[in-house]
Every structure is written in structure tokens, then in C-alpha cells.
Amino acid sequence: MPDFTQGKYNNCKDWIRKQKENHYSWDEIKKCCVNDDDVSNAFKDLKYSYMVVPLDMTLKDWSDLVSVMEQDYIELIPSDVEGIYTNAGPVDYPVPSGMHDGWVQYIKLLKGEKDGKRRMTDRSVSELESNCYWILNRIRKDTREKGPQKGLVMGSVQSGKTSAMIGLVTMAAHYDWNFIIILSGTIENLRVQTRNRFVKDIQRCQDADWHFLESSSNEDYLKDISENKYLLLRDAKLNFSEPDTVKRSPFHETYVMTCLKQASRLRKLLKWLHSEAGSASRLRILVIDDEADQASINTAKMSDAEIKNRTAINQLIIDLANGVDEDGGKSNFQALNYIAFTATPYANVLNEAYKESLYPKDFIMCLPENDSYFGSKVIWGSKKDDDYPGMDIIRVISDESDKAIKMISKGEYCPLPEDFKDSVAWFICCVAVLRLKKWKKPISMLINTSTGNMAHFNMYESLKTWMEQDRTNGDLKSRCNNVYERETKKFTYLSFENAYGSYELLESVDKTYPSFSEIEGEINELLSEKAQNIEVVDDKETPLHYSSKSVHVCVDNCKARKYADDSEVQLRIVYPDDEQLDMLDKAPAFIVIGGNTLSRGLTIEGLVSTYFSRNSNQADSLMQMARWYGYRKGYELLPRIWMTPKVITKYKLLEEIDEKLRKTLADYKKMGKNPSKIYPAVMSTSAISKFLLTAKNKSQNMIPMDMDFSGDSYETTEFYDDTQKLLNNLKLTESFIEKLGKPEKSKVYPESSYIWKLIPSKDVLNYLDTYEEYKPCNFNDQIRDFISWMKKENSKDRYLEWNVAVCGSSTFKGQKWVISGMDCEFGKVERTKLKRINTHIDIGSMRSGKDGVCDVDPDKCENVIYLNEGKKGKHIEFVRGKLGYSDIPLLLLYCIDKDGGTDKEHKVRVDTKVDIIAYSVIIAGDSSLTDHVESVVVRSPEEDDDDIEE
């Protein structure tokens, strides 16, 4: 028997492993996976045509080799993917393994076997294969009977989602999906970037002919840019295919279209797809919705389950995903699969779960972060995983600096703040370090301080003016020296190892920084000329010119071309291609100023310094702005981020949100949960001011799960227009007050308020639970959740005692509120109700803000400033905390006079037969909190709440 350990048998072993992974038996592999009569010819093909078998190998040797491998074979199991899917289960599509398959060609590209430029480690390629394999086996090649498949893939910001999309497309093409649609954002230059990436990375292979399509001015045609011709649907070469099995047709051509999420282009695409019934019936469509939380989500107000208004783009994408044209006509596509890809899936799973919507009813998965990715857990640290304490690369933007940046953005004169200058100096040092290492790729700094176009230009002018001044007088170089010495001592290799000990390429990370004297020459060269724009030269082959002796300052927004007002400069960021980089003697340096275009989709290459003073009230928007996440091979020690304290806090909480969502999916997977029956619970928080998971119009069917009500207040403002119900609440309240005992007059407002202090929480909660709320209002749901939450807190020995107050109006002249057994009379309040509502009583608002400090004792108040703030009715929840009432909630009771109020244009007297009892609850904390749920889930209008599993 030959020595099969020799290298010449490696190709044989690879071929045999692939066939085993494709579920051939060992006996079939011994026969070269063909019928008995064809074995000899197949073996010759492996030897002479495909160069798999050594020339001196016999068929007997081949059989012996297969037997040896059978003895030692250990089946490879795909990595554990965090995901849930419907009970239908996966189809068993093997990973394509033929040497000419598109997937095989793609992984060769990623490994650098095609051009010598490795893009992924072997381990990362293996993980990518597992992820694509998982998704491939959850889409369907025939959906005519069960309807379209809809799924969601969550991947971290700049973590390689596009690689997963391309990998999935090559695998799907292998199994006869013949029409791939990539929905690519709302910005044309980002769509072109995505299209070019697909064109460049998808390699033409023997078993598929790739066609890349574009919209055309004629709505009847799509343009095939691969062959530079126009195409009707009937012109497409669409092969026939068996139903949803692993069997393939003998030939196939694959069409890939990258479409902008723009109404006119989507309409053209829909019309083309539905233009010819015979051809349409042979279409096996895979729709990949890139950045699926952008534009695809319905933001129109949905009044109820029967009336669902939709934005134009959302409706068009729904039509596309459901296989109907804009007029509601349906084509009999053989297959229709819709997959949403996004880093921020909150809107995708919280907005709606209608069957006709884009809700991922069939599967939801999280792309795992590999150990070479710098993501939120690595940078901010994990509360759950002690191996990730956080990376000390965040630098604080002071309040004074933030104010200065805002002034500059508005066009007002103000010197650039010192920390801003330091961030630029660090960037220059990083460029010098990488150039010393002979780095040839682009190196960048990101400045994101505002959404406004003029703000970008104002920052651009201030930056260039300062850089030129300090470059000329030498101060910029001196600053580089000081910043470099400070930063290289603060964050070292040891710091990096402690923060990211699992980093896949840890052994290759630089152990030390070069000294400043070593990089000084590179700094001198970089600053030898003033900062400039990218130059446009009259050369058709290389129209853009890049300098190695200066920094390129760019502004990336839609007004940049007009602002430049010079055909000889390119103001927007355009990185050099591989050919241009090869022509440069040193790595080019770019400072990029911008807002929205830099916050989604566009990769900032070689990002080493970020100055980020943007803020947002929405978790998904903030996450998309985090362009510092990604891969940093070769410059792991260099990235730094300047950021305001408030935003730092928000990003830390974003990491917790992301981690809990992943854990939720992992738990659901273990329990065998189905995404069409159990909706992912997404963590929310009240720990930050006005912090929402996503825009309110992107989460209209969101309902709360676990709650956190600290730091907020609630009040009843809607009531039944029913005498008996109002009387019941009045009697309940009088009985409750009688049991409280003798009150004391408020020391803050003695003329209008009476106080009972330190009332047991159980008595207050029993009152709130018995009080009959107006059920259709939102507050009715909130108070039920609030009571449950408060009981949990009581079990932890929190909020065990309340203060209770009856607050009247000091100017009320009518009959007082008299309660049997009480030796005092309480004042009432007057309110009016909204005229336009006739189904119930809606007073709009109840509490006077100052009532929130009626129980405070001024004589024991250490900080009168906060008491005075509370008397103004401002920041009342925050004020109570500062006044020492953090653990004492306040219940305010009001008796609304049945005859009170004066008719106005939009409001009228309440005019009821009995007085109305209203109340307000205040829990001390941050006064500006608006989001109180610890986790939320989408409400399905097609199912009762009892059907939602928790």
C-alpha cells in the first residue's frame, strides 16, 4: 500500500472529504460517486482532467485510500448558530464542494488563493461556511404551496454581513436559485459600492453563468451590465428545477440585481418580474434586504389591525416579498424567499407581525462575532462575561468642548477644543506608525459631530485653518509628541491582551510602539504640505490623484460637490482602488467629516481616530453610527475614540441590549421556540434620558415584558363616563383615606394639600389595583405592569413605604370634599374634558407639577435649590431623589369637581353626576426618563395575548 501521508495525495483527500460532506457513502466514493459502468472513466477524469489523482495512482490504490480515510474519519459538525426557526425544519442541502462551484471559488478568494491577498483566516472562513449553510437550509426552492419564506439575520456593525450575503448567494446559485435581489439602502453611491462588491467577489464558475442587472430608463427592460444589453423577462435563461430537493438541474444561469430602496425603482422591478407569466413561473427568487431597518420598515401610523397604513417603500417591498405586483396581482413564482440583514433588528421585530408584513416568521438568527472582530463587547466590556472587561481606548469629550463644537457647527467663532486637536494629533501619529511599518492601505480619521451639511463645512473650514496655522508654527508636531507619549503609555500590548485575550491574531500584535523619534521623519513628511482635498486630474485612467505629503480632508454629504465649486478637487471621500494604491509610495491619509452618509453602509478604511460628539435618542441609530467596530488587523493598538460621557453610557447599554437579545435567541433555540409563535424579547432601559430602542413609528405594536418604572411619574387622565363606575372609585378612595388616619397639612402648600407619611406599600398597591381604570387607555396596561413591578421591588426591600397626599386647588371656591370620620375638608380641583371625544372623559393632563414636593419638610431640607426647582414643577422625579425621597414613592389624589370648569374652544366642563377621582404616582429618579421597560416584544394583532409565549 502506498504511503498516503505524502503531499501528492492531499488533493485526493480533499475531494473525498467533500464527497463525504455531500452525504455520499464510502462505497460510493470508492466508485468515484458514479455508476459501476462509469467508474473507470470517472477515475481517469479525476486523474487527467481535474488533476485530483496522482498519475501513478491505480484504482486499487484509490480504494485503499478511501478505506484508510474511513477508519480515521471524524464528521465535522457546523458551529452552533444562535437562531430559531419554524417547525418545518431545514432542508438538507450539502455545502457545495466542486472545484468550480461559486462557493468554492469565493472561499479561495477569501483565503487569498486567487490574488495572494488573504481576507479571512481559515477559522473565520469555516465560521462563514457554517453561517451560510445554516441560512441556506432554511430557505425554500419551492414556495408555491406554503407561501413565501421570511427570515432575519442579525449581524454586528461592520462584522462581515456582506461576506455572508455573498457566500449565501453563491451557495444558493449552486442549488438553482436563479434570481437574486439585493435591496441596498437609500443612498445611490452606497448601492453602487454594494453592487461593485458583489460583482468583484462573485467569481464566474463553470456551473453557473452570472449576470448583474441594473434598472434602466425603459421600465420594460433591465440592463445586464455583464453583457451590456437590455433584458426582458422572457429573455432571461431560466432553467427548470425539481421541487424543494437537493437535486440540481444540469445547467443554470444566475441573475443578481442590486436595487435601491426607492419607490420608482422598486415599481420598475415589480413590473418586470410580473411581466410574463410563463417565465415568472420559473423564477426562484431570493431577496436579501441589506440594512433592513432602513426604509423597509413601515413608519406610517397604523390605527388598528383592520386599517394598516403603509409607507410607499414598505408596501412595495412587502409586495415584492409576497409575490404580488403593485395592483395586487399575483404571479406563480416557483420560489420566493425574503431575508432581512441588519445590525439593529429592533424595528424589524418590534413594529408588526402581520402575516403579510416583513416580520421574520420562518427564522431569526444571529451571525456570531468571530475572535478577530472588534465589537461592542470587546470595546465597552460585558456585564455577563468577565473575559471582556472593556478596552481602554475611549477618551472623554468635556462639556466645554462639546459646547465649543456646537458653536463651530453653527458657524460661530470659537477655537477648536483641546481634545479635538489631540484626536487629530493622534491620527497623524498613527499614520506615521503605519507608514513606518510600510503600510500601503488607506488610513482614516472620522469626525461625526452633527447631521447638518453646513455644520460639516463649518467644521471643515475650522479644521483646515487650525491645521495650517499649527503646522506652520510647529505647534502641531509638538502636540503630536505630547499626545503620542501619553497614549502609548496609557494603552499598551498588556492592556490589549487583558481586554481581548481571545483575539485570534494575538501573537501577531505589536508588543511595543515605535519611539516618537522613529516616527518623527514620517510626521515631518506628512506635514510638509498643507492639508488638501483629493485632486482631480485630466487623466481618464486615473482621474483622482492622492498625495503622500499631506492629509486629505474630506466632507461626505450630498452638498459636497456644490460646496467644492471646483472641478479640480474631490471633496467627498473616494478611497483609491488597488491599482492606485500600488502606484503610491506610501499609505494615503484621510480625515473624513460627515454625518448620515458615514453612519450607515460606508466603510471608513483604516479607522484609527474618531471624534464623535453626536447623540441620538434611538438605540438603532446610535449603533449604526459606530463605524469604529470592525476588523483592525495590523493596527490593533492604534484605534482611539473621543466621545461625550452621555453617549459613552448609551453605548455601554447598547452592548447589554445586544448581548441580551443574543442570549434570548439562544434560550429560545434550546427550548425549540418558533418565531411565528414566540416573539423575541428585546431589552429596553430607563437608565438613560429619552433612550428608545428605535423610533416610535418603527415600533407601533411593541408591548412591554419586564418593567422598570424608577424615575418616572404616571397619572390618570381618562375616565369612564359612567356614574356608577365613577361613584365606585369615589367610595373606594374615601374608604382608603379613612384608614390612613389623621393627616397633616403640607408644610410646602398648607392651603391646598394634606399629607400621610410612610404608608405601607401593600395598602397603596391594593388601592391602585382596586381602582377601576378606563381600560382602553394605555395607562391601564401600564398600571397593571407597575403594580407587578412594585411588588417585586417590595420583595427586595425597596419602596416599602409611600407618602400619600390629597391635593386641591388653593383658588377653589366651591363646596369642599368632605369624608365621613375626617375632621378636615379637602379642596377639589377643576378640569375640563376634550370636546371632540364623546366615548369617555379625557381631561388631557391632571397633575400640577409642584404637587410633587408637597410632602417635603422644608425644615429638614438640606438643599433648598432643589426644593425651589420642584416648586416650579420641573424635573420633579429627579428633584425628589435629590431631596432624599429616592425610596419613598408619592401617591397624589385629586377630586375633580363634577360641576367645575369653563367651556372653551376645544374643551368643555366635565359635567358628571358625581365627582371624579384621579391620581398620580411619582417614583424618584432621572426626571427625563421616557422608556420604562426592561424588555419589549411585538404584539401580533392576529393572535390573542394568551397565545404569546413568555
Steps between C-alpha positions, in 0.01 A plus 500: 500500500638846412599750766186716503663756728687641201395845383409380151188337645363818661273583205359148515425538871330836450281359224403199713415720802278720286309204364451366852367840608263476202365181659647244263574162663854363522416232245367762259817708541709192420306493173572873442130574572380358166331185378704178480532523120647852517758456777799455269424812296422706810831397656684604182326838511615551859854412392539675165229767479468625857852419626360358825667158475881453462599353163651186658192420711290197414132439563603243763712765673199731488281242673767444766527875565124528546513207747780668698306826517185314606683363803629841611205711391338736754189672369519877519200657669410862414554751780211573731304786345271715718171481318140383507286372217157358424404144574532415132870440555791543260561346157818298482702689239868396521766769479605533133842345458578470130820672399310725258207580729442867575527444876834319465632777278385759754676339795816478291473875452453554874802283579714692253551204267395706197696822543729443798296741718355306791173650622405245768671245717417133444302503824294800390432336162380188680264710715373679190430165335301384804295821504420489128422130523252567783316768299508299176317215669221727621398646167286312251538429128126448464264720699189467283310292753602649836565858396809723517774434754598799716803516725729739685878491537650722769867586459708751691600832343778449243543137606486344155129488413580563133735199496217290639264632233744420221570157644129427524445615140772269367358205694144578390607530137649152525153367585318683219380822658515698181395855592669680789381847604714712733305791649776743582416805711376838387827664388610439142875509555465237775287287266774522237757407765298189589444407135870533422586282798271223372630531144860493617472215750264263321721306267384359168499125533443203272157402633340846507491798270465821705306802373493830688193712432416868541189714459464672166316807373257268319280336764448194280871409510776435748858558391745211512827679578688170465422490127399864448156418365136555596285216622130418502386236747434256214862548386638365828633145480313343789558128544237261629555343839366221715291602804673572829769233488878495482496380140633753251425559136788438255556870425394830644549871462471734796377859489599743775339842531600766753199729539475830682217528753333767294135484400551552125769232473303251707195556280706434186639181651154375601360572155791313337462195727128473429518583130480148355321214679688210342844635588384616843400142587865396457637773728654381825551829680718582800456854633775625731401822675823670603466754785146367542417739783541791258210598268356146504317554830147637495505841669146604406257509791310174538168575667391142559525146364245572231648828379871474426635806326836443336783706365555458126835322528380267775196404291709440189745278687209310654358452151839374385534260796143371459518451124238754397521799270406853598139442396466186709540252214692187592751307290567133553871525580652161572677639806500823697728551799552828688791542744555821698862574592568766765719585796207662681192274473290677762255654252485178299373297794311771694292681240254242369440128464225493239517200267527728199771714662876447490510344847749208499242227562720212382841560656711745699872456550798690637826492309763415763781749553830330435810553709659749265208746509509815713139535609303651783584223746872542438505880515243571772528181700240242599296483819457126446848395389798580722735427211390828340567785747502766228778666305659821627487687171213740580591863567248742651380814322440758774179702526694813408640333191157377400362853527790633292437242227134597490594867461740422216236284332261795506758720332583699814861582575655280765848346529514128441502318837819342626367144498399543136852611413637202692285262295646643178853483639449135591377430148817654354711287734312185393562578133869534579508170692333310217713660232808399698366143479471541120120500517348573159124507566299817576512636857207706625361723772123547542343823626127464565361792698176597325240401241495842333680551170609856586625378836734265312635782286544727803699226672697442180604867478594520870703181478696606192568847642630361830707224337672744267573747778643241739677311221682818401602607849595149613237472771328207328815291504558586868145396578559171317800437722306565821193300396712209378695473824179508702299255291773240453542479877129482572407218263768235455521147365436373853187717515387352170568142611301551822209646304497250212686189604302286254608708200571256220811685379639588843846362426538733202411819691785744545638470852629858509452832326791654312654800676399849396845558357446201270176640358608864499625485143168365378317779684729759343420367153125481567501861618736627233202635305171644616190283525326465166209343315521203268620643172318437171740483207432481128589136461226258404676195643582651841277806541573543873841588639607426858792656684731339754628836629177630649172401661191484277207675669160383372139594562254226419148629451264567211604867475873436480531523122319834489698634797834412341412716199816378333515228238863435591429366849298212641358603838314176578692195614609273218765249603760393243448161340760223510668621183530857629635377835769303320611823331537688831826486687330538838160448657260792438344677801139624521305707751132445421234741632136406462177375646232276355694362203776390738254350747380209288654281237817689413815342641759742638823327400783474748310691770740589782354818651136599550361825638133429568279755674176396332209392716177320430195395697478175303707189565500383137619837367787514748606145421511569127727801561761281668739480205787419740374142523663262256829328427832665592759249386847654505413807707326355803663736753425821312122568497374774736152649540414843643143515628272685745418335837128475425562314175760275662231390746260432215746284308567293810130436529479419131749222560274364772196520271685312226632236737158436654337466158756240398446314826123511447535336160738240643247420775214478250708268287558266793127498572414437135304824467342603171537863374142498374375421851756652736622853438856599604508708816732797450645672804413863547608728783402799705855562609561770242312815416251453216667182379285297261580177321383647172277779374145489638357467150720194449371322811127564493401150612757474776375372837691486830635191668725553806466853635700769677298801611760678710542864410160579359145606583155391386156651523141415412358730235227287339187378677178313429203730444304268724349621827521168680864441411593854605306457825679172571838671467383787723384262775817290467717809543306630799525159668874492429551847648297418813736211577806723467417688820544866576693695238734793543497816299769533238783723619564609144137561395295505826208674331434221250662167596468241777767233556520146642856373537657154491192303398569128440551424133254209503216736601579741216534221242172348612331836444655538153407145410136552603456840337316452170704642214360590163610177332548614139766756600872423500529582868280207592764260367781696663348501848454122495866460406598764754327316786674173407834677482448676833416172674826353370686802629328471838622141523851644466429741789464801271217757504346342809328824608325776310390854565141578405355846437165653413561808288237763435506839338579796725262711292207255505188682625243221478383239747781313674553125490368365828584145610313333783708462814759758395516826694627694199367600161700449183514737207399389156641580156331611181569343163338501156470216252583483128197598295579274204482179708153374587574137590658583837647785703849615402639794699836505323718552811447481875789573733633841578877458487561666836286238678797266475670669798190557716619237752848650546593647839685829423651506850680173429591587145875534456489636146240773458604542136344164412186580698459825309554310176225261606262784580535607137376158397823419315696171506279383786614135504866605500433762769337250734808282478724794587274590793545156657180330376665243273336214686167668580249508214224760507131442430307818423118490519271753333127557518381660175190710557207366297369853436834674454676634195413751230411420141768592245559451129633144524402409858177499700390443862519139616132525600466165683253398769774418753851630562785327320796355689836522324843410626868532415798284596856635521813284536824687559774482236617676182225747415527461125454124472244391246567133432425277796505143376791268555388291205238536228342272243281553194126454536342280236158637404407161363536322832368554850753596765452157653660349190825687555741278685718660764 
